[in-house]
Protein backbone atom coordinates (compact mmCIF):
# COMPACT_ATOMS: atom_id res chain seq x y z
CA UNK A 1 0.00 0.00 0.00
CA UNK A 2 1.46 3.30 -1.06
CA UNK A 3 0.30 6.90 -0.74
CA UNK A 4 -0.95 8.59 -3.89
CA UNK A 5 1.52 10.88 -5.64
CA UNK A 6 0.76 13.98 -7.74
CA UNK A 7 1.79 12.40 -11.04
CA UNK A 8 -0.68 9.54 -10.49
CA UNK A 9 -3.82 11.68 -10.17
CA UNK A 10 -5.19 11.12 -13.71
CA UNK A 11 -4.82 7.33 -13.36
CA UNK A 12 -6.36 7.43 -9.87
CA UNK A 13 -9.37 9.42 -11.05
CA UNK A 14 -9.83 7.05 -14.01
CA UNK A 15 -9.63 4.01 -11.70
CA UNK A 16 -12.05 5.40 -9.12
CA UNK A 17 -14.54 6.64 -11.72
CA UNK A 18 -14.58 3.24 -13.47
CA UNK A 19 -14.97 1.37 -10.15
CA UNK A 20 -17.68 3.77 -9.04
CA UNK A 21 -19.58 3.35 -12.32
CA UNK A 22 -19.53 -0.44 -12.04
CA UNK A 23 -20.69 -0.47 -8.41
CA UNK A 24 -23.15 2.43 -8.60
CA UNK A 25 -24.68 2.35 -12.10
CA UNK A 26 -27.47 4.65 -10.90
CA UNK A 27 -25.03 7.57 -10.49
CA UNK A 28 -24.08 10.08 -13.16
CA UNK A 29 -20.78 8.78 -14.49
CA UNK A 30 -20.01 11.93 -16.47
CA UNK A 31 -19.67 14.22 -13.44
CA UNK A 32 -16.45 13.88 -11.47
CA UNK A 33 -17.16 14.19 -7.72
CA UNK A 34 -15.70 17.26 -6.02
CA UNK A 35 -13.06 15.38 -4.00
CA UNK A 36 -11.69 13.78 -7.17
CA UNK A 37 -11.87 17.01 -9.18
CA UNK A 38 -9.82 18.68 -6.42
CA UNK A 39 -7.67 15.62 -5.70
CA UNK A 40 -4.39 17.48 -5.08
CA UNK A 41 -6.01 19.91 -2.66
CA UNK A 42 -8.15 17.34 -0.84
CA UNK A 43 -5.78 14.39 -0.55
CA UNK A 44 -2.27 15.74 -1.16
CA UNK A 45 -2.53 19.29 0.15
CA UNK A 46 -2.41 20.25 3.81
CA UNK A 47 -2.03 16.77 5.23
CA UNK A 48 -5.63 16.51 6.47
CA UNK A 49 -6.58 14.06 3.72
CA UNK A 50 -5.04 10.74 2.78
CA UNK A 51 -5.32 8.50 -0.26
CA UNK A 52 -3.66 5.08 -0.55
CA UNK A 53 -3.31 2.69 -3.45
CA UNK A 54 -2.71 -1.01 -3.93
CA UNK A 55 -0.71 -1.93 -7.02
CA UNK A 56 -0.16 -5.10 -9.01
CA UNK A 57 2.12 -5.17 -12.06
CA UNK A 58 2.11 -1.35 -12.25
CA UNK A 59 -1.71 -1.27 -12.28
CA UNK A 60 -3.91 0.19 -9.55
CA UNK A 61 -5.95 -2.66 -8.05
CA UNK A 62 -7.31 -0.94 -4.98
CA UNK A 63 -7.86 2.46 -3.42
CA UNK A 64 -9.00 4.05 -0.18
CA UNK A 65 -8.94 7.53 1.23
CA UNK A 66 -10.06 9.81 4.00
CA UNK A 67 -10.86 13.50 4.12
CA UNK A 68 -12.15 15.85 6.81
CA UNK A 69 -15.79 15.10 7.57
CA UNK A 70 -18.01 17.93 6.28
CA UNK A 71 -21.04 17.37 8.58
CA UNK A 72 -23.46 17.02 5.64
CA UNK A 73 -25.61 14.45 7.48
CA UNK A 74 -27.43 16.52 10.09
CA UNK A 75 -28.82 13.50 11.93
CA UNK A 76 -25.34 12.37 12.98
CA UNK A 77 -23.62 13.59 16.10
CA UNK A 78 -19.91 13.16 15.48
CA UNK A 79 -17.05 14.69 17.46
CA UNK A 80 -15.31 17.93 16.47
CA UNK A 81 -12.52 18.63 14.08
CA UNK A 82 -10.65 15.35 14.45
CA UNK A 83 -13.28 13.33 12.52
CA UNK A 84 -12.48 12.15 9.01
CA UNK A 85 -14.63 10.35 6.48
CA UNK A 86 -13.33 7.12 4.96
CA UNK A 87 -14.07 7.20 1.24
CA UNK A 88 -13.45 5.46 -2.07
CA UNK A 89 -12.65 1.93 -0.95
CA UNK A 90 -12.54 0.04 -4.21
CA UNK A 91 -10.81 -3.22 -5.09
CA UNK A 92 -10.56 -4.55 -8.63
CA UNK A 93 -12.73 -7.65 -9.17
CA UNK A 94 -9.67 -9.80 -9.96
CA UNK A 95 -8.20 -9.02 -6.51
CA UNK A 96 -11.30 -9.34 -4.34
CA UNK A 97 -11.06 -11.93 -1.60
CA UNK A 98 -7.26 -11.63 -1.47
CA UNK A 99 -7.09 -9.31 1.54
CA UNK A 100 -6.53 -6.12 -0.46
CA UNK A 101 -9.37 -4.19 1.22
CA UNK A 102 -8.19 -5.23 4.67
CA UNK A 103 -4.59 -4.23 3.88
CA UNK A 104 -5.69 -0.89 2.44
CA UNK A 105 -7.79 -0.19 5.51
CA UNK A 106 -4.98 -1.24 7.89
CA UNK A 107 -2.60 1.18 6.17
CA UNK A 108 -5.24 3.94 6.30
CA UNK A 109 -5.87 3.27 9.99
CA UNK A 110 -2.14 3.49 10.73
CA UNK A 111 -1.94 6.81 8.88
CA UNK A 112 -4.99 8.15 10.73
CA UNK A 113 -3.46 7.21 14.08
CA UNK A 114 -0.17 8.92 13.13
CA UNK A 115 -2.11 12.03 12.06
CA UNK A 116 -3.98 12.24 15.38
CA UNK A 117 -7.41 11.49 13.93
CA UNK A 118 -9.92 10.80 16.69
CA UNK A 119 -12.89 9.34 14.81
CA UNK A 120 -13.37 7.57 11.51
CA UNK A 121 -16.77 7.97 9.91
CA UNK A 122 -18.07 6.27 6.76
CA UNK A 123 -21.28 5.35 5.07
CA UNK A 124 -22.08 2.35 2.95
CA UNK A 125 -25.10 0.53 1.59
CA UNK A 126 -26.59 -2.93 2.19
CA UNK A 127 -26.69 -3.67 -1.56
CA UNK A 128 -22.87 -3.76 -1.57
CA UNK A 129 -22.09 -7.41 -0.82
CA UNK A 130 -20.24 -7.81 2.47
CA UNK A 131 -19.60 -4.08 3.00
CA UNK A 132 -21.38 -3.65 6.33
CA UNK A 133 -19.96 -6.89 7.73
CA UNK A 134 -16.45 -5.91 6.56
CA UNK A 135 -16.59 -2.60 8.40
CA UNK A 136 -18.06 -4.19 11.52
CA UNK A 137 -15.15 -6.67 11.55
CA UNK A 138 -12.84 -3.66 11.53
CA UNK A 139 -14.55 -2.37 14.68
CA UNK A 140 -17.02 0.12 13.20
CA UNK A 141 -20.44 0.53 14.81
CA UNK A 142 -23.66 1.41 13.00
CA UNK A 143 -24.92 4.89 13.92
CA UNK A 144 -27.91 5.24 11.65
CA UNK A 145 -29.65 3.55 8.72
CA UNK A 146 -31.61 5.86 6.46
CA UNK A 147 -35.06 4.69 5.42
CA UNK A 148 -34.67 5.53 1.72
CA UNK A 149 -35.80 2.38 -0.12
CA UNK A 150 -33.05 2.56 -2.77
CA UNK A 151 -29.90 3.50 -0.87
CA UNK A 152 -30.59 2.61 2.79
CA UNK A 153 -27.42 4.53 3.61
CA UNK A 154 -25.78 2.96 6.62
CA UNK A 155 -23.69 5.40 8.67
CA UNK A 156 -20.85 3.95 10.74
CA UNK A 157 -18.09 5.20 13.03
CA UNK A 158 -14.99 4.06 14.84
CA UNK A 159 -13.52 5.89 17.84
CA UNK A 160 -9.76 5.57 17.32
CA UNK A 161 -8.83 6.11 20.95
CA UNK A 162 -10.85 3.05 21.93
CA UNK A 163 -9.77 1.14 18.80
CA UNK A 164 -6.06 1.73 19.34
CA UNK A 165 -6.25 -0.14 22.64
CA UNK A 166 -7.72 -3.23 20.96
CA UNK A 167 -4.99 -5.70 19.90
CA UNK A 168 -6.67 -6.62 16.60
CA UNK A 169 -6.74 -3.00 15.40
CA UNK A 170 -3.62 -1.69 17.08
CA UNK A 171 -1.50 -4.40 15.47
CA UNK A 172 -3.03 -4.06 12.00
MARSE-378378 format. One line per field, with one value per atom (N, C-alpha, C): residue in three letters; atom name; x, y, z. Coordinates in steps of 0.02 Angstrom, whole numbers, plus 32768, in hexadecimal, padded with zeros to 4 digits. Each point is the difference from the previous one (the first is absolute). Layout:
residu c(ALA:...)
atome c(CA:...)
c1 c(X:...)
c2 c(Y:...)
c3 c(Z:...)
end
This chain:
residu c(UNK:UNK:UNK:UNK:UNK:UNK:UNK:UNK:UNK:UNK:UNK:UNK:UNK:UNK:UNK:UNK:UNK:UNK:UNK:UNK:UNK:UNK:UNK:UNK:UNK:UNK:UNK:UNK:UNK:UNK:UNK:UNK:UNK:UNK:UNK:UNK:UNK:UNK:UNK:UNK:UNK:UNK:UNK:UNK:UNK:UNK:UNK:UNK:UNK:UNK:UNK:UNK:UNK:UNK:UNK:UNK:UNK:UNK:UNK:UNK:UNK:UNK:UNK:UNK:UNK:UNK:UNK:UNK:UNK:UNK:UNK:UNK:UNK:UNK:UNK:UNK:UNK:UNK:UNK:UNK:UNK:UNK:UNK:UNK:UNK:UNK:UNK:UNK:UNK:UNK:UNK:UNK:UNK:UNK:UNK:UNK:UNK:UNK:UNK:UNK:UNK:UNK:UNK:UNK:UNK:UNK:UNK:UNK:UNK:UNK:UNK:UNK:UNK:UNK:UNK:UNK:UNK:UNK:UNK:UNK:UNK:UNK:UNK:UNK:UNK:UNK:UNK:UNK:UNK:UNK:UNK:UNK:UNK:UNK:UNK:UNK:UNK:UNK:UNK:UNK:UNK:UNK:UNK:UNK:UNK:UNK:UNK:UNK:UNK:UNK:UNK:UNK:UNK:UNK:UNK:UNK:UNK:UNK:UNK:UNK:UNK:UNK:UNK:UNK:UNK:UNK:UNK:UNK:UNK:UNK:UNK:UNK:UNK:UNK:UNK:UNK:UNK:UNK:UNK:UNK:UNK:UNK:UNK:UNK:UNK:UNK:UNK:UNK:UNK:UNK:UNK:UNK:UNK:UNK:UNK:UNK:UNK:UNK:UNK:UNK:UNK:UNK:UNK:UNK:UNK:UNK:UNK:UNK:UNK:UNK:UNK:UNK:UNK:UNK:UNK:UNK:UNK:UNK:UNK:UNK:UNK:UNK:UNK:UNK:UNK:UNK:UNK:UNK:UNK:UNK:UNK:UNK:UNK:UNK:UNK:UNK:UNK:UNK:UNK:UNK:UNK:UNK:UNK:UNK:UNK:UNK:UNK:UNK:UNK:UNK:UNK:UNK:UNK:UNK:UNK:UNK:UNK:UNK:UNK:UNK:UNK:UNK:UNK:UNK:UNK:UNK:UNK:UNK:UNK:UNK:UNK:UNK:UNK:UNK:UNK:UNK:UNK:UNK:UNK:UNK:UNK:UNK:UNK:UNK:UNK:UNK:UNK:UNK:UNK:UNK:UNK:UNK:UNK:UNK:UNK:UNK:UNK:UNK:UNK:UNK:UNK:UNK:UNK:UNK:UNK:UNK:UNK:UNK:UNK:UNK:UNK:UNK:UNK:UNK:UNK:UNK:UNK:UNK:UNK:UNK:UNK:UNK:UNK:UNK:UNK:UNK:UNK:UNK:UNK:UNK:UNK:UNK:UNK:UNK:UNK:UNK:UNK:UNK:UNK:UNK:UNK:UNK:UNK:UNK:UNK:UNK:UNK:UNK:UNK:UNK:UNK:UNK:UNK:UNK:UNK:UNK:UNK:UNK:UNK:UNK:UNK:UNK:UNK:UNK:UNK:UNK:UNK:UNK:UNK:UNK:UNK:UNK:UNK:UNK:UNK:UNK:UNK:UNK:UNK:UNK:UNK:UNK:UNK:UNK:UNK:UNK:UNK:UNK:UNK:UNK:UNK:UNK:UNK:UNK:UNK:UNK:UNK:UNK:UNK:UNK:UNK:UNK:UNK:UNK:UNK:UNK:UNK:UNK:UNK:UNK:UNK:UNK:UNK:UNK:UNK:UNK:UNK:UNK:UNK:UNK:UNK:UNK:UNK:UNK:UNK:UNK:UNK:UNK:UNK:UNK:UNK:UNK:UNK:UNK:UNK:UNK:UNK:UNK:UNK:UNK:UNK:UNK:UNK:UNK:UNK:UNK:UNK:UNK:UNK:UNK:UNK:UNK:UNK:UNK:UNK:UNK:UNK:UNK:UNK:UNK:UNK:UNK:UNK:UNK:UNK:UNK:UNK:UNK:UNK:UNK:UNK:UNK:UNK:UNK:UNK:UNK:UNK:UNK:UNK:UNK:UNK:UNK:UNK:UNK:UNK:UNK:UNK:UNK:UNK:UNK:UNK:UNK:UNK:UNK:UNK:UNK:UNK:UNK:UNK:UNK:UNK:UNK:UNK:UNK:UNK:UNK:UNK:UNK:UNK:UNK:UNK:UNK:UNK:UNK:UNK:UNK)
atome c(N:CA:C:N:CA:C:N:CA:C:N:CA:C:N:CA:C:N:CA:C:N:CA:C:N:CA:C:N:CA:C:N:CA:C:N:CA:C:N:CA:C:N:CA:C:N:CA:C:N:CA:C:N:CA:C:N:CA:C:N:CA:C:N:CA:C:N:CA:C:N:CA:C:N:CA:C:N:CA:C:N:CA:C:N:CA:C:N:CA:C:N:CA:C:N:CA:C:N:CA:C:N:CA:C:N:CA:C:N:CA:C:N:CA:C:N:CA:C:N:CA:C:N:CA:C:N:CA:C:N:CA:C:N:CA:C:N:CA:C:N:CA:C:N:CA:C:N:CA:C:N:CA:C:N:CA:C:N:CA:C:N:CA:C:N:CA:C:N:CA:C:N:CA:C:N:CA:C:N:CA:C:N:CA:C:N:CA:C:N:CA:C:N:CA:C:N:CA:C:N:CA:C:N:CA:C:N:CA:C:N:CA:C:N:CA:C:N:CA:C:N:CA:C:N:CA:C:N:CA:C:N:CA:C:N:CA:C:N:CA:C:N:CA:C:N:CA:C:N:CA:C:N:CA:C:N:CA:C:N:CA:C:N:CA:C:N:CA:C:N:CA:C:N:CA:C:N:CA:C:N:CA:C:N:CA:C:N:CA:C:N:CA:C:N:CA:C:N:CA:C:N:CA:C:N:CA:C:N:CA:C:N:CA:C:N:CA:C:N:CA:C:N:CA:C:N:CA:C:N:CA:C:N:CA:C:N:CA:C:N:CA:C:N:CA:C:N:CA:C:N:CA:C:N:CA:C:N:CA:C:N:CA:C:N:CA:C:N:CA:C:N:CA:C:N:CA:C:N:CA:C:N:CA:C:N:CA:C:N:CA:C:N:CA:C:N:CA:C:N:CA:C:N:CA:C:N:CA:C:N:CA:C:N:CA:C:N:CA:C:N:CA:C:N:CA:C:N:CA:C:N:CA:C:N:CA:C:N:CA:C:N:CA:C:N:CA:C:N:CA:C:N:CA:C:N:CA:C:N:CA:C:N:CA:C:N:CA:C:N:CA:C:N:CA:C:N:CA:C:N:CA:C:N:CA:C:N:CA:C:N:CA:C:N:CA:C:N:CA:C:N:CA:C:N:CA:C:N:CA:C:N:CA:C:N:CA:C:N:CA:C:N:CA:C:N:CA:C:N:CA:C:N:CA:C:N:CA:C:N:CA:C:N:CA:C:N:CA:C:N:CA:C:N:CA:C:N:CA:C:N:CA:C:N:CA:C:N:CA:C:N:CA:C:N:CA:C:N:CA:C:N:CA:C:N:CA:C:N:CA:C:N:CA:C:N:CA:C:N:CA:C)
c1 c(802A:7FD6:802D:7FF2:802A:7FD4:8018:7FDA:7FFE:7FCA:7FFA:8034:8016:8031:7FE2:8016:7FE2:7FFE:8033:8002:7FD0:7FE3:7FD2:7FB7:7FF2:7FBA:7FD4:8014:7FD3:7FEF:8031:7FF3:7FD3:800A:7FD6:7FB8:7FF6:7FBC:7FDF:8025:7FE5:7FEC:802B:7FF3:7FC1:7FFE:7FC7:7FBF:8002:7FC3:7FE7:802C:7FEB:7FE4:8021:7FE8:7FBC:7FFA:7FC2:7FC7:800D:7FCD:7FE9:802D:7FED:7FD8:800F:7FDF:7FBE:8000:7FC6:7FE8:7FE2:7FEA:7FCA:7FDF:7FCC:801B:8041:801E:8014:8004:8017:804B:8013:8047:8027:7FDD:8023:8019:7FE3:8014:8033:803A:8035:7FEF:7FFB:7FF2:8034:7FEB:802A:8043:8001:8040:8031:7FE7:802C:8015:7FD2:8011:8035:8000:8031:8031:8014:8027:803E:8028:803D:7FF2:7FCF:7FEE:7FE4:7FD4:7FDD:802D:8025:8025:804B:801C:8048:8015:7FD1:800E:801B:7FD5:8015:800C:7FFC:800B:7FC3:7FC6:7FC3:7FDD:8010:7FE4:8035:7FEA:802E:7FE1:802A:7FE7:8036:7FEE:802F:7FEB:8032:7FF5:8020:7FE0:801D:8012:803A:8018:800F:7FF9:8014:8018:803E:801C:7FF5:8010:7FFB:7FB8:7FCE:7FBA:7FE1:7FD7:7FDB:7FCC:7FFF:7FCE:7FD6:800E:7FD9:800E:7FCF:8007:7FD6:8016:7FDB:801A:7FD4:8015:7FD9:8017:7FD8:800A:7FCD:8001:7FD9:800B:7FDC:7FB4:7FDE:7FB7:7FDF:7FD1:7FE1:7FBC:7FEB:7FC2:7FC1:8000:7FC6:7FC4:8009:7FC7:7FEC:7FCD:7FED:7FE8:7FEA:7FE8:8039:803D:8038:801F:8014:8023:8046:802E:8045:802C:8037:802C:801D:8020:801A:802E:8034:802A:802D:8004:802C:7FDC:7FC7:7FDA:800E:8011:8009:7FD0:7FF1:7FD4:8028:7FF8:8021:7FD8:8023:7FDF:8026:7FDD:801D:8025:7FE5:801E:7FE6:802E:7FF1:8038:7FEE:8031:7FEB:802F:7FF2:7FE4:7FCF:7FE1:8032:8036:8031:8026:7FFD:8026:7FD3:7FBF:7FD3:8009:7FFB:8008:8048:802E:8048:801C:7FD6:8016:8015:7FF3:8015:7FDA:7FBF:7FD9:8018:800B:8017:8045:802D:8042:7FFD:7FD6:7FF7:7FE5:7FCE:7FE4:8033:8026:8033:8033:8015:802F:7FE0:7FC0:7FDC:7FF8:7FEF:7FF9:8043:8037:8041:800F:7FF0:800B:7FD4:7FC1:7FD3:8019:8018:801B:803D:802D:803B:7FEB:7FCA:7FEA:7FD6:7FF2:7FDA:7FB5:7FE8:7FB8:7FDE:7FC7:7FDD:7FC8:7FDD:7FC6:8001:7FF3:7FF5:7FB5:7FE6:7FBA:7FFF:7FCC:7FF4:7FB7:7FEB:7FBE:8006:7FD3:7FFF:7FB7:7FF6:7FBC:7FF9:7FC5:7FF7:8001:7FF8:8003:8047:8031:8046:8013:800A:800B:8039:7FF0:8033:801A:7FE9:801D:7FF3:7FC3:7FF1:8025:7FFF:8023:804B:801D:8047:8011:7FDA:800F:7FF3:7FCE:7FF5:803A:801C:803B:803C:8002:8036:7FF3:7FC7:7FF0:7FCF:7FE6:7FD0:7FBC:7FDD:7FBC:7FCF:7FC4:7FCC:7FE2:7FFD:7FE2:7FB8:7FF3:7FBF:7FF8:7FC2:7FF0:7FC6:800B:7FCC:7FCA:7FC4:7FC6:7FF4:8028:7FF8:8000:7FCD:7FFA:8035:8021:8034:8044:8015:8044:8008:7FD0:8005:8046:8015:8044:800B:8035:8012:803D:7FF7:8035:8023:8043:8027:803A:8018:8039:802C:803E:8030:8026:7FFE:8026:8047:8030:8045:8023:7FED:801F:7FEE:7FC1:7FEB:801D:8001:8018:804B:8026:8049:8014:7FD3:800F:7FEE:7FDB:7FEE:8038:8018:8039:7FF3:7FC4:7FF4:8007:7FF0:8006:8044:8018:8040:8039:7FFB:8036:7FF6:7FCB:7FF3:8032)
c2 c(7FC6:803A:803D:802C:803C:803E:8038:803E:8017:8021:801C:8038:8007:8034:802D:803F:802F:7FE7:7FE1:7FE9:7FC7:7FE2:7FC8:8015:803F:8017:7FED:800B:7FEC:7FB5:7FD6:7FB8:7FEE:8022:7FF5:8012:803B:8016:7FD0:7FEA:7FD0:7FBF:7FE7:7FC1:8007:8035:800A:800B:8027:800C:7FBF:7FD7:7FC0:7FD1:7FFC:7FD6:8018:8041:801E:7FF3:8005:7FF3:7FB8:7FD2:7FB9:7FEE:8020:7FF1:8027:803D:802C:8016:7FD4:8012:8036:800B:8033:8047:8008:8042:801B:8042:8021:7FF4:7FDC:7FEF:8035:8034:8034:8038:8006:8035:7FE4:801F:7FEC:801E:7FD7:801B:8033:802E:8038:7FEA:7FCC:7FEC:7FE8:7FDF:7FE9:8039:802F:803A:802B:8001:8027:7FD2:7FCA:7FCB:801B:8028:801A:8025:802C:8028:7FD6:7FD1:7FD9:7FCB:7FDB:7FC7:800A:8030:8009:8043:802A:8044:8009:8013:8015:7FC7:7FC3:7FC7:7FE9:801F:7FEB:7FC8:7FF5:7FC9:7FCC:7FC6:7FC8:7FD5:7FE8:7FD3:7FCC:7FC0:7FC9:7FD3:7FE1:7FD5:7FBC:7FCD:7FBD:7FF7:7FE4:7FF8:7FB6:7FED:7FBE:8009:7FED:8007:8045:8033:8047:8017:7FDA:8013:800B:8033:800A:7FC9:7FDE:7FCB:800D:8038:8011:8047:801E:8045:800A:802F:8016:8045:8028:8042:8016:8038:8024:804A:8025:8049:801B:803F:801C:7FF9:7FEA:7FF7:8044:8008:8041:800B:7FD3:8006:8006:7FE3:8006:7FD5:7FD3:7FD7:801B:8029:8024:7FD2:7FC4:7FD3:7FE0:8007:7FE0:8031:7FE5:8027:7FE4:801E:7FE9:8034:7FEA:802F:8035:8031:803B:7FF6:8027:8006:7FC4:7FD1:7FC8:7FC4:800B:7FCC:8003:7FC6:7FFC:7FCC:8008:7FD1:7FD2:7FBF:7FCE:7FFC:8005:8003:7FD5:7FF0:7FE4:7FBE:7FD4:7FBE:7FD7:7FF3:7FD7:7FCE:7FC3:7FCC:7FE2:7FF9:7FE2:7FBA:7FEE:7FBD:7FC7:8004:7FCA:7FF8:8032:7FFD:7FF9:7FFD:7FFA:7FBC:8000:7FC2:7FF0:802C:7FF3:802B:8021:8029:8046:8016:8043:8036:7FF9:8031:8005:7FC8:8000:8020:7FF3:801E:804B:8015:8048:8022:7FE2:801E:8002:7FCB:7FFF:8038:800B:8036:8044:8007:803F:800D:7FCC:8006:8016:7FE2:8012:804A:8016:8046:802E:7FED:8028:8006:7FCA:8002:802D:7FFC:802C:804A:800D:8044:801C:7FD8:8017:8003:7FDB:7FFD:7FDE:801B:7FE4:7FD1:800E:7FD8:7FF5:7FC3:7FEF:7FF9:8021:7FFB:7FE5:7FDA:7FEC:7FF0:7FFD:7FE5:7FCE:7FD0:7FCB:7FEE:7FCB:7FED:7FB4:7FE7:7FB8:7FDB:8022:7FDD:7FF3:8018:7FF1:7FC1:7FC9:7FBF:8002:7FF1:7FFA:8041:8039:8040:800D:7FFA:800F:7FCF:7FC1:7FCE:800D:8014:8010:8036:8037:8038:7FEE:7FD8:7FEA:7FD6:7FD6:7FD8:802D:803B:802F:8029:7FF5:8023:8038:800E:8036:7FED:8032:7FF6:8026:7FE5:8020:8039:803C:8039:800C:7FF5:8011:7FDB:7FED:7FE3:802A:8020:802A:7FD4:8019:7FD8:8002:8025:8004:7FB9:7FEE:7FBB:7FEB:802F:7FEF:7FFA:8032:8003:7FE1:800A:7FE9:800E:803E:8013:7FEE:7FDB:7FE9:8027:8029:802A:7FDA:8003:7FDA:802C:7FEE:8025:7FD2:8017:7FDE:8034:7FFB:802C:7FE5:8026:7FE6:7FF9:8029:7FF8:7FBC:7FED:7FBE:7FC9:800B:7FCD:7FF3:8034:7FF6:7FD5:7FF9:7FD5:7FB7:7FF3:7FBB:7FDF:7FC6:7FE0:7FF4:7FEE:7FF0:803C:803C:803D:8020:8001:8021:7FDD:7FC0:7FDB:7FFA:801C:7FFB:8026)
c3 c(8000:8000:8000:7FD1:7FFA:7FFB:801C:7FF9:7FB7:7FEF:7FBD:7FF7:7FC2:7FEF:7FCA:7FFD:7FD0:7FB8:7FE8:7FBB:7FF1:8033:7FF7:7FFD:800C:8007:7FC5:7FC2:7FC8:8001:800E:8003:803B:8038:803B:7FF2:7FE3:7FF1:7FCF:7FCC:7FD1:8023:802C:8024:802B:8028:802E:7FD9:7FCC:7FD9:7FE0:7FE7:7FE2:8035:803A:8036:8019:8008:8017:7FCF:7FC0:7FCD:8001:800D:8000:803F:8037:8040:8008:7FE7:8007:7FBB:7FDA:7FBC:7FFF:8039:8004:8005:800A:8006:7FBB:7FFC:7FC3:7FF9:7FCD:7FF7:7FD9:7FEA:7FDA:802E:803C:802E:8032:8002:802F:8044:8034:8043:8016:802A:8015:801C:802B:801E:7FCB:7FCC:7FCA:7FD3:7FF3:7FD6:8021:8043:8026:8024:7FE0:8020:8024:7FDD:801E:8041:7FFE:803A:8039:7FEF:8033:801F:7FD7:8019:8006:7FDB:8000:801D:8010:8014:8046:802F:8043:8031:7FE9:802D:8025:7FF5:8023:7FDC:7FC1:7FDA:7FF3:7FEB:7FF3:7FCA:7FD2:7FCC:7FF3:8006:7FF8:7FC7:7FE2:7FC6:800A:7FE4:7FFB:7FB6:7FF4:7FBB:7FF2:7FC2:7FE9:7FB7:7FF4:7FBC:7FE3:8026:7FED:7FF0:8017:7FF8:8045:8005:803E:8006:803A:800B:803E:8022:803A:8016:8021:8017:803E:8029:803B:8014:801C:8017:803C:801D:8031:7FF6:8014:7FFC:803B:8012:8039:7FF6:8034:7FFC:7FFC:7FD1:7FF3:8021:802B:8027:7FD5:7FC5:7FD3:8015:802F:8018:8045:8000:803D:8039:7FF0:8034:8028:7FE9:8023:8031:8038:8033:8006:7FDB:8000:8022:801E:8023:7FD2:801E:7FDF:7FC4:7FFF:7FC5:7FF2:802D:7FF4:7FE2:7FDF:7FDE:7FB5:7FE4:7FB7:7FE5:7FBF:7FDE:7FD4:800A:7FD6:7FBF:7FC8:7FBF:7FCD:7FCB:7FC2:800A:802B:8004:7FC4:7FD3:7FC5:7FF7:7FEE:7FF0:7FBD:7FD3:7FBF:8008:7FD7:8006:8001:7FDA:7FFD:8041:802D:803F:803D:7FF6:8039:8021:8042:8026:8010:7FEB:800C:8039:8025:8038:7FEE:7FC3:7FEB:8027:8008:8025:8048:801F:8046:8006:7FD1:8001:7FF3:7FD1:7FF4:803F:801F:803C:8038:8009:8036:7FF6:7FC2:7FF2:800C:7FEE:800C:804B:8025:8048:8020:7FEB:801B:7FF1:7FC4:7FEE:802A:800A:8028:8049:801B:8044:8004:7FCE:7FFE:7FFB:7FDC:7FF4:803A:8033:8039:7FF4:7FD0:7FF3:803C:8015:8039:7FEE:7FC8:7FEC:7FB5:7FED:7FB9:7FF6:7FCD:7FED:7FB9:7FEF:7FBB:7FF8:7FC1:7FF3:7FC6:8002:7FCE:7FF4:7FDA:7FED:8003:8015:8006:7FBD:7FC9:7FBF:7FE9:8026:7FF0:8027:7FDD:8022:8033:803D:8034:801D:7FE8:8016:804A:8016:8046:802E:7FEF:8029:8002:7FC7:7FFD:8032:7FFE:802C:804A:800D:8045:8019:7FD5:8014:800F:7FE3:800C:803F:8021:803E:7FFB:7FC4:7FF7:801D:801A:801A:7FD3:7FF9:7FD9:802A:7FE3:8021:7FEB:7FBF:7FE4:7FBE:7FF1:7FBF:7FE5:7FC8:7FE2:7FE2:8000:7FEA:7FB5:7FDB:7FB7:7FE3:7FD9:7FE8:7FCD:7FE0:7FCF:8021:8023:801B:8044:802D:8046:801B:7FF8:8015:8049:800B:8043:8017:8035:801A:8039:7FFF:8030:801A:803C:801D:8028:8008:802A:8027:8043:802C:8004:7FE6:7FFC:8043:8031:8042:801D:7FFB:8018:7FD4:7FBF:7FD1:8008:800F:8004:803B:8031:8039:7FF4:7FC9:7FEF:7FD9:8014:7FDE:7FB6:7FEB:7FBA:7FD3:801A:7FD7:800A:803D:800D:7FDC:7FF4:7FE0:7FB5:7FE5:7FB8:7FD8)
end
